[in-house]
Amino acid sequence: MPEDFVPDYARVADDIRRKILSGDLPGGTRLPTKLQLMRDYTVGAHAIDTAMLLLRTEGLVIGHQGRGRWVAEGKAERRGGTAGENPPA
């Protein structure tokens, strides 16, 4: 495997993380569906699931089964926090 190889899930997570931390995806923004992310990044469902799990663990993304995923509030200013916060009403 080449030294510069980046797994699909890491590439997706890195891009979304960059957008969150730069403010391109502000807190409270609803993320695209899994299907749309799969199309946008040309990756499979497993890569999206793994990327979202990583971002959720970092406290950058929150989500609920069947309701979608959002950028966590205030995460662009400070990393960390509590994963599993409620999405905006």
mmCIF file as gemmi writes it, N, C-alpha and C atoms, coordinates in Angstrom:
data_model
loop_
_atom_site.group_PDB
_atom_site.id
_atom_site.type_symbol
_atom_site.label_atom_id
_atom_site.label_alt_id
_atom_site.label_comp_id
_atom_site.label_asym_id
_atom_site.label_entity_id
_atom_site.label_seq_id
_atom_site.pdbx_PDB_ins_code
_atom_site.Cartn_x
_atom_site.Cartn_y
_atom_site.Cartn_z
_atom_site.occupancy
_atom_site.B_iso_or_equiv
_atom_site.pdbx_formal_charge
_atom_site.auth_seq_id
_atom_site.auth_asym_id
_atom_site.pdbx_PDB_model_num
ATOM 1 N N . MET Axp A 1 ? 0.845 -1.172 0 1 0 ? 1 A 1
ATOM 2 C CA . MET Axp A 1 ? 0 0 0 1 0 ? 1 A 1
ATOM 3 C C . MET Axp A 1 ? 0.898 1.245 0 1 0 ? 1 A 1
ATOM 4 N N . PRO Axp A 2 ? 0.63 2.207 -0.881 1 0 ? 2 A 1
ATOM 5 C CA . PRO Axp A 2 ? 1.47 3.404 -0.955 1 0 ? 2 A 1
ATOM 6 C C . PRO Axp A 2 ? 1.466 4.183 0.359 1 0 ? 2 A 1
ATOM 7 N N . GLU Axp A 3 ? 2.568 4.872 0.62 1 0 ? 3 A 1
ATOM 8 C CA . GLU Axp A 3 ? 2.722 5.643 1.847 1 0 ? 3 A 1
ATOM 9 C C . GLU Axp A 3 ? 1.677 6.739 1.988 1 0 ? 3 A 1
ATOM 10 N N . ASP Axp A 4 ? 1.253 7.318 0.864 1 0 ? 4 A 1
ATOM 11 C CA . ASP Axp A 4 ? 0.306 8.426 0.918 1 0 ? 4 A 1
ATOM 12 C C . ASP Axp A 4 ? -1.149 7.974 0.794 1 0 ? 4 A 1
ATOM 13 N N . PHE Axp A 5 ? -1.413 6.677 0.912 1 0 ? 5 A 1
ATOM 14 C CA . PHE Axp A 5 ? -2.772 6.15 0.835 1 0 ? 5 A 1
ATOM 15 C C . PHE Axp A 5 ? -3.605 6.66 2.007 1 0 ? 5 A 1
ATOM 16 N N . VAL Axp A 6 ? -4.797 7.18 1.709 1 0 ? 6 A 1
ATOM 17 C CA . VAL Axp A 6 ? -5.732 7.632 2.735 1 0 ? 6 A 1
ATOM 18 C C . VAL Axp A 6 ? -7.023 6.852 2.537 1 0 ? 6 A 1
ATOM 19 N N . PRO Axp A 7 ? -7.482 6.127 3.563 1 0 ? 7 A 1
ATOM 20 C CA . PRO Axp A 7 ? -8.73 5.374 3.43 1 0 ? 7 A 1
ATOM 21 C C . PRO Axp A 7 ? -9.9 6.316 3.111 1 0 ? 7 A 1
ATOM 22 N N . ASP Axp A 8 ? -10.892 5.786 2.408 1 0 ? 8 A 1
ATOM 23 C CA . ASP Axp A 8 ? -12.049 6.591 2.022 1 0 ? 8 A 1
ATOM 24 C C . ASP Axp A 8 ? -12.706 7.273 3.224 1 0 ? 8 A 1
ATOM 25 N N . TYR Axp A 9 ? -12.912 6.525 4.318 1 0 ? 9 A 1
ATOM 26 C CA . TYR Axp A 9 ? -13.592 7.113 5.471 1 0 ? 9 A 1
ATOM 27 C C . TYR Axp A 9 ? -12.806 8.299 6.028 1 0 ? 9 A 1
ATOM 28 N N . ALA Axp A 10 ? -11.468 8.211 6.019 1 0 ? 10 A 1
ATOM 29 C CA . ALA Axp A 10 ? -10.632 9.287 6.542 1 0 ? 10 A 1
ATOM 30 C C . ALA Axp A 10 ? -10.69 10.504 5.623 1 0 ? 10 A 1
ATOM 31 N N . ARG Axp A 11 ? -10.724 10.27 4.332 1 0 ? 11 A 1
ATOM 32 C CA . ARG Axp A 11 ? -10.821 11.363 3.361 1 0 ? 11 A 1
ATOM 33 C C . ARG Axp A 11 ? -12.138 12.114 3.55 1 0 ? 11 A 1
ATOM 34 N N . VAL Axp A 12 ? -13.235 11.38 3.716 1 0 ? 12 A 1
ATOM 35 C CA . VAL Axp A 12 ? -14.545 11.996 3.926 1 0 ? 12 A 1
ATOM 36 C C . VAL Axp A 12 ? -14.562 12.759 5.248 1 0 ? 12 A 1
ATOM 37 N N . ALA Axp A 13 ? -14.116 12.112 6.325 1 0 ? 13 A 1
ATOM 38 C CA . ALA Axp A 13 ? -14.108 12.75 7.647 1 0 ? 13 A 1
ATOM 39 C C . ALA Axp A 13 ? -13.224 13.997 7.637 1 0 ? 13 A 1
ATOM 40 N N . ASP Axp A 14 ? -12.061 13.915 7.007 1 0 ? 14 A 1
ATOM 41 C CA . ASP Axp A 14 ? -11.157 15.068 6.946 1 0 ? 14 A 1
ATOM 42 C C . ASP Axp A 14 ? -11.807 16.245 6.233 1 0 ? 14 A 1
ATOM 43 N N . ASP Axp A 15 ? -12.5 15.98 5.127 1 0 ? 15 A 1
ATOM 44 C CA . ASP Axp A 15 ? -13.127 17.052 4.365 1 0 ? 15 A 1
ATOM 45 C C . ASP Axp A 15 ? -14.273 17.695 5.15 1 0 ? 15 A 1
ATOM 46 N N . ILE Axp A 16 ? -15.121 16.87 5.747 1 0 ? 16 A 1
ATOM 47 C CA . ILE Axp A 16 ? -16.246 17.413 6.513 1 0 ? 16 A 1
ATOM 48 C C . ILE Axp A 16 ? -15.731 18.145 7.75 1 0 ? 16 A 1
ATOM 49 N N . ARG Axp A 17 ? -14.72 17.6 8.416 1 0 ? 17 A 1
ATOM 50 C CA . ARG Axp A 17 ? -14.118 18.266 9.577 1 0 ? 17 A 1
ATOM 51 C C . ARG Axp A 17 ? -13.58 19.641 9.185 1 0 ? 17 A 1
ATOM 52 N N . ARG Axp A 18 ? -12.882 19.695 8.068 1 0 ? 18 A 1
ATOM 53 C CA . ARG Axp A 18 ? -12.325 20.966 7.576 1 0 ? 18 A 1
ATOM 54 C C . ARG Axp A 18 ? -13.448 21.979 7.34 1 0 ? 18 A 1
ATOM 55 N N . LYS Axp A 19 ? -14.547 21.532 6.735 1 0 ? 19 A 1
ATOM 56 C CA . LYS Axp A 19 ? -15.675 22.427 6.465 1 0 ? 19 A 1
ATOM 57 C C . LYS Axp A 19 ? -16.322 22.921 7.759 1 0 ? 19 A 1
ATOM 58 N N . ILE Axp A 20 ? -16.403 22.064 8.759 1 0 ? 20 A 1
ATOM 59 C CA . ILE Axp A 20 ? -16.98 22.46 10.047 1 0 ? 20 A 1
ATOM 60 C C . ILE Axp A 20 ? -16.069 23.471 10.735 1 0 ? 20 A 1
ATOM 61 N N . LEU Axp A 21 ? -14.794 23.165 10.824 1 0 ? 21 A 1
ATOM 62 C CA . LEU Axp A 21 ? -13.852 24.019 11.554 1 0 ? 21 A 1
ATOM 63 C C . LEU Axp A 21 ? -13.606 25.354 10.851 1 0 ? 21 A 1
ATOM 64 N N . SER Axp A 22 ? -13.793 25.395 9.531 1 0 ? 22 A 1
ATOM 65 C CA . SER Axp A 22 ? -13.618 26.645 8.789 1 0 ? 22 A 1
ATOM 66 C C . SER Axp A 22 ? -14.876 27.508 8.834 1 0 ? 22 A 1
ATOM 67 N N . GLY Axp A 23 ? -15.998 26.905 9.27 1 0 ? 23 A 1
ATOM 68 C CA . GLY Axp A 23 ? -17.253 27.653 9.294 1 0 ? 23 A 1
ATOM 69 C C . GLY Axp A 23 ? -18.078 27.495 8.039 1 0 ? 23 A 1
ATOM 70 N N . ASP Axp A 24 ? -17.569 26.742 7.057 1 0 ? 24 A 1
ATOM 71 C CA . ASP Axp A 24 ? -18.358 26.491 5.848 1 0 ? 24 A 1
ATOM 72 C C . ASP Axp A 24 ? -19.612 25.68 6.175 1 0 ? 24 A 1
ATOM 73 N N . LEU Axp A 25 ? -19.534 24.856 7.217 1 0 ? 25 A 1
ATOM 74 C CA . LEU Axp A 25 ? -20.695 24.123 7.736 1 0 ? 25 A 1
ATOM 75 C C . LEU Axp A 25 ? -20.884 24.576 9.183 1 0 ? 25 A 1
ATOM 76 N N . PRO Axp A 26 ? -21.678 25.63 9.398 1 0 ? 26 A 1
ATOM 77 C CA . PRO Axp A 26 ? -21.851 26.143 10.761 1 0 ? 26 A 1
ATOM 78 C C . PRO Axp A 26 ? -22.686 25.211 11.633 1 0 ? 26 A 1
ATOM 79 N N . GLY Axp A 27 ? -22.584 25.398 12.949 1 0 ? 27 A 1
ATOM 80 C CA . GLY Axp A 27 ? -23.361 24.612 13.895 1 0 ? 27 A 1
ATOM 81 C C . GLY Axp A 27 ? -24.842 24.67 13.561 1 0 ? 27 A 1
ATOM 82 N N . GLY Axp A 28 ? -25.503 23.531 13.675 1 0 ? 28 A 1
ATOM 83 C CA . GLY Axp A 28 ? -26.928 23.436 13.387 1 0 ? 28 A 1
ATOM 84 C C . GLY Axp A 28 ? -27.243 23.093 11.945 1 0 ? 28 A 1
ATOM 85 N N . THR Axp A 29 ? -26.226 23.067 11.074 1 0 ? 29 A 1
ATOM 86 C CA . THR Axp A 29 ? -26.444 22.727 9.67 1 0 ? 29 A 1
ATOM 87 C C . THR Axp A 29 ? -26.741 21.241 9.547 1 0 ? 29 A 1
ATOM 88 N N . ARG Axp A 30 ? -27.802 20.932 8.837 1 0 ? 30 A 1
ATOM 89 C CA . ARG Axp A 30 ? -28.113 19.522 8.588 1 0 ? 30 A 1
ATOM 90 C C . ARG Axp A 30 ? -27.196 19.007 7.49 1 0 ? 30 A 1
ATOM 91 N N . LEU Axp A 31 ? -26.587 17.864 7.735 1 0 ? 31 A 1
ATOM 92 C CA . LEU Axp A 31 ? -25.697 17.253 6.745 1 0 ? 31 A 1
ATOM 93 C C . LEU Axp A 31 ? -26.521 16.528 5.691 1 0 ? 31 A 1
ATOM 94 N N . PRO Axp A 32 ? -25.965 16.357 4.504 1 0 ? 32 A 1
ATOM 95 C CA . PRO Axp A 32 ? -26.668 15.597 3.469 1 0 ? 32 A 1
ATOM 96 C C . PRO Axp A 32 ? -26.936 14.159 3.939 1 0 ? 32 A 1
ATOM 97 N N . THR Axp A 33 ? -27.858 13.498 3.275 1 0 ? 33 A 1
ATOM 98 C CA . THR Axp A 33 ? -28.171 12.107 3.582 1 0 ? 33 A 1
ATOM 99 C C . THR Axp A 33 ? -26.974 11.222 3.273 1 0 ? 33 A 1
ATOM 100 N N . LYS Axp A 34 ? -27.002 10.02 3.803 1 0 ? 34 A 1
ATOM 101 C CA . LYS Axp A 34 ? -25.929 9.061 3.527 1 0 ? 34 A 1
ATOM 102 C C . LYS Axp A 34 ? -25.805 8.826 2.022 1 0 ? 34 A 1
ATOM 103 N N . LEU Axp A 35 ? -26.926 8.673 1.349 1 0 ? 35 A 1
ATOM 104 C CA . LEU Axp A 35 ? -26.899 8.432 -0.092 1 0 ? 35 A 1
ATOM 105 C C . LEU Axp A 35 ? -26.253 9.601 -0.827 1 0 ? 35 A 1
ATOM 106 N N . GLN Axp A 36 ? -26.595 10.821 -0.428 1 0 ? 36 A 1
ATOM 107 C CA . GLN Axp A 36 ? -26.002 11.984 -1.09 1 0 ? 36 A 1
ATOM 108 C C . GLN Axp A 36 ? -24.501 12.068 -0.815 1 0 ? 36 A 1
ATOM 109 N N . LEU Axp A 37 ? -24.099 11.789 0.428 1 0 ? 37 A 1
ATOM 110 C CA . LEU Axp A 37 ? -22.673 11.784 0.75 1 0 ? 37 A 1
ATOM 111 C C . LEU Axp A 37 ? -21.936 10.71 -0.044 1 0 ? 37 A 1
ATOM 112 N N . MET Axp A 38 ? -22.554 9.539 -0.2 1 0 ? 38 A 1
ATOM 113 C CA . MET Axp A 38 ? -21.947 8.468 -0.988 1 0 ? 38 A 1
ATOM 114 C C . MET Axp A 38 ? -21.718 8.939 -2.423 1 0 ? 38 A 1
ATOM 115 N N . ARG Axp A 39 ? -22.695 9.643 -2.979 1 0 ? 39 A 1
ATOM 116 C CA . ARG Axp A 39 ? -22.564 10.155 -4.346 1 0 ? 39 A 1
ATOM 117 C C . ARG Axp A 39 ? -21.518 11.262 -4.422 1 0 ? 39 A 1
ATOM 118 N N . ASP Axp A 40 ? -21.572 12.191 -3.453 1 0 ? 40 A 1
ATOM 119 C CA . ASP Axp A 40 ? -20.65 13.335 -3.468 1 0 ? 40 A 1
ATOM 120 C C . ASP Axp A 40 ? -19.196 12.905 -3.365 1 0 ? 40 A 1
ATOM 121 N N . TYR Axp A 41 ? -18.928 11.909 -2.507 1 0 ? 41 A 1
ATOM 122 C CA . TYR Axp A 41 ? -17.55 11.477 -2.267 1 0 ? 41 A 1
ATOM 123 C C . TYR Axp A 41 ? -17.163 10.227 -3.054 1 0 ? 41 A 1
ATOM 124 N N . THR Axp A 42 ? -18.109 9.66 -3.782 1 0 ? 42 A 1
ATOM 125 C CA . THR Axp A 42 ? -17.889 8.451 -4.574 1 0 ? 42 A 1
ATOM 126 C C . THR Axp A 42 ? -17.298 7.334 -3.709 1 0 ? 42 A 1
ATOM 127 N N . VAL Axp A 43 ? -17.993 7.056 -2.614 1 0 ? 43 A 1
ATOM 128 C CA . VAL Axp A 43 ? -17.576 6.001 -1.69 1 0 ? 43 A 1
ATOM 129 C C . VAL Axp A 43 ? -18.795 5.165 -1.311 1 0 ? 43 A 1
ATOM 130 N N . GLY Axp A 44 ? -18.558 4.061 -0.629 1 0 ? 44 A 1
ATOM 131 C CA . GLY Axp A 44 ? -19.631 3.191 -0.186 1 0 ? 44 A 1
ATOM 132 C C . GLY Axp A 44 ? -20.206 3.605 1.159 1 0 ? 44 A 1
ATOM 133 N N . ALA Axp A 45 ? -21.271 2.919 1.53 1 0 ? 45 A 1
ATOM 134 C CA . ALA Axp A 45 ? -21.98 3.208 2.772 1 0 ? 45 A 1
ATOM 135 C C . ALA Axp A 45 ? -21.087 3.026 3.999 1 0 ? 45 A 1
ATOM 136 N N . HIS Axp A 46 ? -20.234 2.019 3.977 1 0 ? 46 A 1
ATOM 137 C CA . HIS Axp A 46 ? -19.371 1.754 5.131 1 0 ? 46 A 1
ATOM 138 C C . HIS Axp A 46 ? -18.419 2.933 5.386 1 0 ? 46 A 1
ATOM 139 N N . ALA Axp A 47 ? -17.889 3.516 4.314 1 0 ? 47 A 1
ATOM 140 C CA . ALA Axp A 47 ? -16.989 4.667 4.469 1 0 ? 47 A 1
ATOM 141 C C . ALA Axp A 47 ? -17.72 5.846 5.093 1 0 ? 47 A 1
ATOM 142 N N . ILE Axp A 48 ? -18.953 6.085 4.679 1 0 ? 48 A 1
ATOM 143 C CA . ILE Axp A 48 ? -19.746 7.189 5.244 1 0 ? 48 A 1
ATOM 144 C C . ILE Axp A 48 ? -20.066 6.912 6.7 1 0 ? 48 A 1
ATOM 145 N N . ASP Axp A 49 ? -20.51 5.69 6.999 1 0 ? 49 A 1
ATOM 146 C CA . ASP Axp A 49 ? -20.83 5.335 8.39 1 0 ? 49 A 1
ATOM 147 C C . ASP Axp A 49 ? -19.619 5.505 9.297 1 0 ? 49 A 1
ATOM 148 N N . THR Axp A 50 ? -18.46 5.057 8.834 1 0 ? 50 A 1
ATOM 149 C CA . THR Axp A 50 ? -17.245 5.15 9.64 1 0 ? 50 A 1
ATOM 150 C C . THR Axp A 50 ? -16.823 6.608 9.821 1 0 ? 50 A 1
ATOM 151 N N . ALA Axp A 51 ? -16.913 7.4 8.763 1 0 ? 51 A 1
ATOM 152 C CA . ALA Axp A 51 ? -16.573 8.824 8.855 1 0 ? 51 A 1
ATOM 153 C C . ALA Axp A 51 ? -17.497 9.539 9.835 1 0 ? 51 A 1
ATOM 154 N N . MET Axp A 52 ? -18.797 9.248 9.767 1 0 ? 52 A 1
ATOM 155 C CA . MET Axp A 52 ? -19.756 9.898 10.666 1 0 ? 52 A 1
ATOM 156 C C . MET Axp A 52 ? -19.533 9.469 12.124 1 0 ? 52 A 1
ATOM 157 N N . LEU Axp A 53 ? -19.188 8.206 12.321 1 0 ? 53 A 1
ATOM 158 C CA . LEU Axp A 53 ? -18.89 7.731 13.675 1 0 ? 53 A 1
ATOM 159 C C . LEU Axp A 53 ? -17.667 8.462 14.232 1 0 ? 53 A 1
ATOM 160 N N . LEU Axp A 54 ? -16.654 8.624 13.421 1 0 ? 54 A 1
ATOM 161 C CA . LEU Axp A 54 ? -15.448 9.331 13.836 1 0 ? 54 A 1
ATOM 162 C C . LEU Axp A 54 ? -15.774 10.793 14.198 1 0 ? 54 A 1
ATOM 163 N N . LEU Axp A 55 ? -16.537 11.47 13.343 1 0 ? 55 A 1
ATOM 164 C CA . LEU Axp A 55 ? -16.888 12.87 13.6 1 0 ? 55 A 1
ATOM 165 C C . LEU Axp A 55 ? -17.799 13.008 14.819 1 0 ? 55 A 1
ATOM 166 N N . ARG Axp A 56 ? -18.662 12.029 15.018 1 0 ? 56 A 1
ATOM 167 C CA . ARG Axp A 56 ? -19.526 12.05 16.203 1 0 ? 56 A 1
ATOM 168 C C . ARG Axp A 56 ? -18.697 11.843 17.469 1 0 ? 56 A 1
ATOM 169 N N . THR Axp A 57 ? -17.744 10.937 17.414 1 0 ? 57 A 1
ATOM 170 C CA . THR Axp A 57 ? -16.854 10.685 18.545 1 0 ? 57 A 1
ATOM 171 C C . THR Axp A 57 ? -16.061 11.942 18.899 1 0 ? 57 A 1
ATOM 172 N N . GLU Axp A 58 ? -15.695 12.721 17.888 1 0 ? 58 A 1
ATOM 173 C CA . GLU Axp A 58 ? -14.969 13.971 18.099 1 0 ? 58 A 1
ATOM 174 C C . GLU Axp A 58 ? -15.883 15.099 18.591 1 0 ? 58 A 1
ATOM 175 N N . GLY Axp A 59 ? -17.195 14.85 18.595 1 0 ? 59 A 1
ATOM 176 C CA . GLY Axp A 59 ? -18.137 15.865 19.041 1 0 ? 59 A 1
ATOM 177 C C . GLY Axp A 59 ? -18.471 16.902 17.992 1 0 ? 59 A 1
ATOM 178 N N . LEU Axp A 60 ? -18.139 16.641 16.744 1 0 ? 60 A 1
ATOM 179 C CA . LEU Axp A 60 ? -18.4 17.598 15.676 1 0 ? 60 A 1
ATOM 180 C C . LEU Axp A 60 ? -19.756 17.401 15.019 1 0 ? 60 A 1
ATOM 181 N N . VAL Axp A 61 ? -20.279 16.184 15.086 1 0 ? 61 A 1
ATOM 182 C CA . VAL Axp A 61 ? -21.539 15.84 14.427 1 0 ? 61 A 1
ATOM 183 C C . VAL Axp A 61 ? -22.439 15.151 15.439 1 0 ? 61 A 1
ATOM 184 N N . ILE Axp A 62 ? -23.715 15.461 15.369 1 0 ? 62 A 1
ATOM 185 C CA . ILE Axp A 62 ? -24.709 14.763 16.182 1 0 ? 62 A 1
ATOM 186 C C . ILE Axp A 62 ? -25.727 14.143 15.243 1 0 ? 62 A 1
ATOM 187 N N . GLY Axp A 63 ? -26.379 13.092 15.678 1 0 ? 63 A 1
ATOM 188 C CA . GLY Axp A 63 ? -27.354 12.461 14.817 1 0 ? 63 A 1
ATOM 189 C C . GLY Axp A 63 ? -28.245 11.502 15.565 1 0 ? 63 A 1
ATOM 190 N N . HIS Axp A 64 ? -29.379 11.232 14.957 1 0 ? 64 A 1
ATOM 191 C CA . HIS Axp A 64 ? -30.354 10.315 15.523 1 0 ? 64 A 1
ATOM 192 C C . HIS Axp A 64 ? -30.9 9.444 14.399 1 0 ? 64 A 1
ATOM 193 N N . GLN Axp A 65 ? -30.982 8.156 14.656 1 0 ? 65 A 1
ATOM 194 C CA . GLN Axp A 65 ? -31.468 7.193 13.672 1 0 ? 65 A 1
ATOM 195 C C . GLN Axp A 65 ? -32.783 7.665 13.063 1 0 ? 65 A 1
ATOM 196 N N . GLY Axp A 66 ? -32.812 7.773 11.751 1 0 ? 66 A 1
ATOM 197 C CA . GLY Axp A 66 ? -34.027 8.129 11.046 1 0 ? 66 A 1
ATOM 198 C C . GLY Axp A 66 ? -34.335 9.622 11.013 1 0 ? 66 A 1
ATOM 199 N N . ARG Axp A 67 ? -33.566 10.439 11.719 1 0 ? 67 A 1
ATOM 200 C CA . ARG Axp A 67 ? -33.838 11.879 11.758 1 0 ? 67 A 1
ATOM 201 C C . ARG Axp A 67 ? -32.759 12.697 11.068 1 0 ? 67 A 1
ATOM 202 N N . GLY Axp A 68 ? -31.601 12.138 10.848 1 0 ? 68 A 1
ATOM 203 C CA . GLY Axp A 68 ? -30.541 12.855 10.16 1 0 ? 68 A 1
ATOM 204 C C . GLY Axp A 68 ? -29.374 13.187 11.06 1 0 ? 68 A 1
ATOM 205 N N . ARG Axp A 69 ? -28.433 13.919 10.482 1 0 ? 69 A 1
ATOM 206 C CA . ARG Axp A 69 ? -27.222 14.326 11.209 1 0 ? 69 A 1
ATOM 207 C C . ARG Axp A 69 ? -27.039 15.817 11.034 1 0 ? 69 A 1
ATOM 208 N N . TRP Axp A 70 ? -26.526 16.452 12.09 1 0 ? 70 A 1
ATOM 209 C CA . TRP Axp A 70 ? -26.287 17.891 12.098 1 0 ? 70 A 1
ATOM 210 C C . TRP Axp A 70 ? -24.88 18.178 12.583 1 0 ? 70 A 1
ATOM 211 N N . VAL Axp A 71 ? -24.395 19.361 12.213 1 0 ? 71 A 1
ATOM 212 C CA . VAL Axp A 71 ? -23.148 19.861 12.784 1 0 ? 71 A 1
ATOM 213 C C . VAL Axp A 71 ? -23.477 20.297 14.21 1 0 ? 71 A 1
ATOM 214 N N . ALA Axp A 72 ? -22.679 19.846 15.163 1 0 ? 72 A 1
ATOM 215 C CA . ALA Axp A 72 ? -22.896 20.202 16.563 1 0 ? 72 A 1
ATOM 216 C C . ALA Axp A 72 ? -22.677 21.702 16.748 1 0 ? 72 A 1
ATOM 217 N N . GLU Axp A 73 ? -23.492 22.317 17.581 1 0 ? 73 A 1
ATOM 218 C CA . GLU Axp A 73 ? -23.386 23.755 17.859 1 0 ? 73 A 1
ATOM 219 C C . GLU Axp A 73 ? -22.069 24.061 18.565 1 0 ? 73 A 1
ATOM 220 N N . GLY Axp A 74 ? -21.413 25.156 18.167 1 0 ? 74 A 1
ATOM 221 C CA . GLY Axp A 74 ? -20.223 25.646 18.845 1 0 ? 74 A 1
ATOM 222 C C . GLY Axp A 74 ? -18.969 24.828 18.624 1 0 ? 74 A 1
ATOM 223 N N . LYS Axp A 75 ? -18.993 23.836 17.75 1 0 ? 75 A 1
ATOM 224 C CA . LYS Axp A 75 ? -17.831 22.976 17.584 1 0 ? 75 A 1
ATOM 225 C C . LYS Axp A 75 ? -16.773 23.585 16.684 1 0 ? 75 A 1
ATOM 226 N N . ALA Axp A 76 ? -17.116 24.572 15.884 1 0 ? 76 A 1
ATOM 227 C CA . ALA Axp A 76 ? -16.101 25.206 15.047 1 0 ? 76 A 1
ATOM 228 C C . ALA Axp A 76 ? -15.154 26.032 15.909 1 0 ? 76 A 1
ATOM 229 N N . GLU Axp A 77 ? -15.674 26.565 17.014 1 0 ? 77 A 1
ATOM 230 C CA . GLU Axp A 77 ? -14.847 27.396 17.883 1 0 ? 77 A 1
ATOM 231 C C . GLU Axp A 77 ? -14.02 26.559 18.842 1 0 ? 77 A 1
ATOM 232 N N . ARG Axp A 78 ? -14.576 25.433 19.276 1 0 ? 78 A 1
ATOM 233 C CA . ARG Axp A 78 ? -13.865 24.61 20.256 1 0 ? 78 A 1
ATOM 234 C C . ARG Axp A 78 ? -14.121 23.148 19.944 1 0 ? 78 A 1
ATOM 235 N N . ARG Axp A 79 ? -13.076 22.384 19.818 1 0 ? 79 A 1
ATOM 236 C CA . ARG Axp A 79 ? -13.227 20.955 19.562 1 0 ? 79 A 1
ATOM 237 C C . ARG Axp A 79 ? -13.493 20.25 20.867 1 0 ? 79 A 1
ATOM 238 N N . GLY Axp A 80 ? -14.13 19.121 20.763 1 0 ? 80 A 1
ATOM 239 C CA . GLY Axp A 80 ? -14.436 18.349 21.966 1 0 ? 80 A 1
ATOM 240 C C . GLY Axp A 80 ? -15.891 18.532 22.317 1 0 ? 80 A 1
ATOM 241 N N . GLY Axp A 81 ? -16.227 18.358 23.58 1 0 ? 81 A 1
ATOM 242 C CA . GLY Axp A 81 ? -17.619 18.481 23.983 1 0 ? 81 A 1
ATOM 243 C C . GLY Axp A 81 ? -18.272 17.133 24.068 1 0 ? 81 A 1
ATOM 244 N N . THR Axp A 82 ? -19.573 17.153 24.164 1 0 ? 82 A 1
ATOM 245 C CA . THR Axp A 82 ? -20.316 15.925 24.382 1 0 ? 82 A 1
ATOM 246 C C . THR Axp A 82 ? -20.998 15.478 23.1 1 0 ? 82 A 1
ATOM 247 N N . ALA Axp A 83 ? -20.684 14.297 22.656 1 0 ? 83 A 1
ATOM 248 C CA . ALA Axp A 83 ? -21.383 13.722 21.503 1 0 ? 83 A 1
ATOM 249 C C . ALA Axp A 83 ? -22.77 13.304 21.956 1 0 ? 83 A 1
ATOM 250 N N . GLY Axp A 84 ? -23.697 13.267 21.022 1 0 ? 84 A 1
ATOM 251 C CA . GLY Axp A 84 ? -25.044 12.803 21.339 1 0 ? 84 A 1
ATOM 252 C C . GLY Axp A 84 ? -25.963 13.912 21.794 1 0 ? 84 A 1
ATOM 253 N N . GLU Axp A 85 ? -25.593 15.181 21.538 1 0 ? 85 A 1
ATOM 254 C CA . GLU Axp A 85 ? -26.479 16.274 21.88 1 0 ? 85 A 1
ATOM 255 C C . GLU Axp A 85 ? -27.698 16.216 20.98 1 0 ? 85 A 1
ATOM 256 N N . ASN Axp A 86 ? -28.778 16.868 21.403 1 0 ? 86 A 1
ATOM 257 C CA . ASN Axp A 86 ? -29.992 16.867 20.613 1 0 ? 86 A 1
ATOM 258 C C . ASN Axp A 86 ? -29.848 17.797 19.421 1 0 ? 86 A 1
ATOM 259 N N . PRO Axp A 87 ? -30.433 17.423 18.264 1 0 ? 87 A 1
ATOM 260 C CA . PRO Axp A 87 ? -30.378 18.292 17.096 1 0 ? 87 A 1
ATOM 261 C C . PRO Axp A 87 ? -31.259 19.51 17.302 1 0 ? 87 A 1
ATOM 262 N N . PRO Axp A 88 ? -31.07 20.538 16.482 1 0 ? 88 A 1
ATOM 263 C CA . PRO Axp A 88 ? -31.901 21.718 16.622 1 0 ? 88 A 1
ATOM 264 C C . PRO Axp A 88 ? -33.368 21.389 16.388 1 0 ? 88 A 1
ATOM 265 N N . ALA Axp A 89 ? -34.248 22.097 17.03 1 0 ? 89 A 1
ATOM 266 C CA . ALA Axp A 89 ? -35.702 21.843 16.9 1 0 ? 89 A 1
ATOM 267 C C . ALA Axp A 89 ? -36.239 22.413 15.632 1 0 ? 89 A 1
